[in-house]
Amino acid sequence: MSLLKPYAAKVDEVLSEVIGNAEELFPQGMVRKEETALGNLVADSMLWQTRNLNTDFAIQNGGGIRADLPAGTITKKTIYEILPFDNSVAVVTIKGSDLLPLFDFIATTPGKGAFPQVSAGVSFTINTITGKCEDILIKGKPIEPERLYKIATNSFMAVGGDGYQAFVNAIERYDTSV
């Protein structure tokens, strides 16, 4: 155990780096059931990270968000607690006609880890009576079946994880390694 102490100290030093501050608590508890401020923050961060790739929107599975963002100092360790999985940000390019099945799937996810947390640039309503997504808008416009859309997501979802099969047939998939 003493052999590992110098390495543990170095890891603690890296993870203790302050990277920001939160004025209030961003709770994680509802990320599998509804849009949350923490989910928006994660998805908007992915969208920002891929802005040079002309990404249309970003989506994160709620089950991948595992801790609250507490009020106060934010360290690298805090981010690893919130997003503990070894994912990177990926961008998938799919046709608009493949987005419709994606949103049909989304309508089945409330209460599950697959429930989406989305960025700016996309909006929709889940009709719990019909089990369908309605009023789907990408950058303020209805989905165009022949248009190509670029979606930022995590590397797990980009290959169909959590049931996101619409991403399996992506025309293009790019892993940013971030």
C-alpha positions in Angstrom: 0.0 0.0 0.0 2.8 2.4 0.8 4.2 1.8 -2.7 1.0 3.5 -4.1 1.0 6.5 -1.9 3.1 8.8 -4.2 0.8 7.9 -7.1 -2.3 8.5 -5.1 -1.0 11.9 -4.1 -0.4 12.8 -7.7 -3.9 11.8 -8.7 -5.4 13.7 -5.8 -3.4 16.8 -6.9 -4.8 16.6 -10.4 -8.3 15.9 -9.3 -8.2 18.7 -6.8 -7.7 21.4 -9.5 -10.5 24.0 -9.3 -12.2 24.4 -12.7 -15.3 26.5 -11.7 -17.9 27.5 -9.3 -21.6 26.7 -9.0 -23.8 29.3 -7.4 -26.4 26.7 -6.4 -27.0 22.9 -6.3 -27.7 21.1 -9.6 -29.5 18.0 -8.4 -29.2 14.7 -10.3 -32.2 12.9 -8.9 -34.7 13.4 -11.7 -32.4 12.9 -14.8 -34.3 9.7 -15.7 -37.7 11.3 -15.6 -37.5 14.9 -16.8 -35.3 17.6 -18.3 -33.0 19.0 -15.6 -30.6 21.9 -15.3 -27.7 19.4 -14.7 -28.7 17.4 -17.8 -28.9 20.6 -19.8 -25.4 21.6 -18.6 -23.9 18.3 -19.6 -25.6 18.3 -23.0 -24.9 22.0 -23.7 -21.2 21.3 -22.8 -21.1 18.5 -25.4 -22.7 20.9 -27.9 -20.2 23.6 -27.1 -17.3 21.1 -27.3 -18.3 20.2 -30.9 -19.4 23.7 -32.1 -16.6 23.7 -34.7 -18.2 20.6 -36.3 -21.5 22.3 -36.9 -23.4 20.1 -34.5 -27.2 20.5 -34.5 -27.8 19.4 -30.9 -26.5 17.1 -28.2 -28.1 14.3 -26.2 -26.9 12.6 -23.0 -28.6 9.6 -21.4 -29.8 10.5 -17.9 -28.5 7.2 -16.5 -24.9 8.4 -17.3 -25.3 11.3 -14.9 -24.5 9.8 -11.5 -24.1 12.6 -8.9 -25.3 16.1 -8.0 -23.2 19.2 -8.9 -23.0 20.8 -5.5 -23.0 24.5 -4.9 -19.6 26.0 -4.5 -16.2 25.0 -5.9 -16.1 22.6 -8.8 -13.0 20.4 -9.1 -12.0 17.9 -11.8 -13.0 15.2 -9.2 -16.5 16.7 -9.1 -16.9 16.1 -12.9 -15.7 12.5 -12.6 -18.2 11.9 -9.9 -21.0 13.3 -12.1 -19.9 11.5 -15.2 -18.0 8.5 -13.9 -18.0 6.4 -17.1 -15.1 6.2 -19.5 -16.9 8.0 -22.3 -15.8 10.6 -24.8 -17.8 13.1 -26.8 -18.8 11.7 -30.2 -20.6 13.2 -33.1 -22.9 11.0 -35.2 -24.3 12.1 -38.6 -27.7 10.7 -39.5 -30.5 11.4 -42.0 -33.6 13.2 -40.8 -35.6 10.1 -41.7 -33.5 8.2 -39.0 -34.3 10.9 -36.4 -37.9 10.0 -36.4 -37.3 6.5 -35.0 -34.8 8.0 -32.5 -37.6 10.2 -31.1 -40.1 7.3 -31.2 -37.6 5.5 -28.9 -37.2 8.5 -26.7 -40.9 8.4 -26.0 -40.4 5.0 -24.4 -37.7 6.0 -22.0 -39.2 8.0 -19.1 -38.0 6.5 -15.8 -35.1 4.6 -17.5 -31.4 5.4 -17.8 -31.9 6.1 -21.5 -34.1 9.1 -20.7 -32.6 12.0 -22.7 -31.1 15.1 -21.4 -30.8 17.5 -24.4 -29.0 20.6 -25.4 -30.2 23.9 -26.9 -31.1 23.3 -30.5 -33.7 20.6 -30.0 -37.2 20.6 -28.5 -40.0 18.0 -28.3 -42.9 16.9 -26.1 -43.4 13.4 -25.0 -47.1 12.6 -25.2 -47.5 10.0 -22.4 -51.0 9.1 -23.7 -49.9 8.2 -27.2 -46.4 7.1 -26.3 -45.0 9.4 -29.1 -42.8 12.5 -29.3 -44.6 15.5 -30.8 -43.7 19.0 -31.8 -40.1 17.9 -32.6 -38.0 20.9 -33.7 -34.3 21.0 -34.6 -32.9 24.5 -34.5 -36.5 25.8 -34.6 -37.6 23.7 -37.6 -39.4 20.4 -38.2 -37.2 17.4 -39.2 -36.3 17.3 -42.9 -36.2 13.6 -43.9 -33.4 14.0 -46.5 -31.2 16.5 -44.4 -28.1 15.3 -42.6 -28.1 16.1 -38.9 -25.0 16.1 -36.6 -25.7 15.1 -33.1 -23.2 15.2 -30.2 -23.5 12.4 -27.7 -21.3 10.2 -25.5 -19.3 7.4 -27.1 -21.5 4.8 -25.4 -24.7 6.1 -27.0 -23.0 6.7 -30.3 -22.7 3.0 -30.9 -26.3 2.2 -29.8 -25.9 2.0 -26.1 -29.0 2.3 -23.9 -31.1 1.4 -26.8 -30.2 4.3 -29.1 -30.2 2.0 -32.2 -30.8 5.0 -34.5 -27.1 5.8 -34.0 -25.9 2.4 -35.1 -26.6 3.2 -38.8 -24.9 6.6 -38.6 -23.6 7.8 -42.0 -20.6 9.1 -40.1 -19.3 8.7 -36.5 -16.5 10.9 -35.2 -15.0 10.4 -31.7 -13.5 13.7 -30.4 -11.5 11.8 -27.8 -12.5 14.6 -25.3 
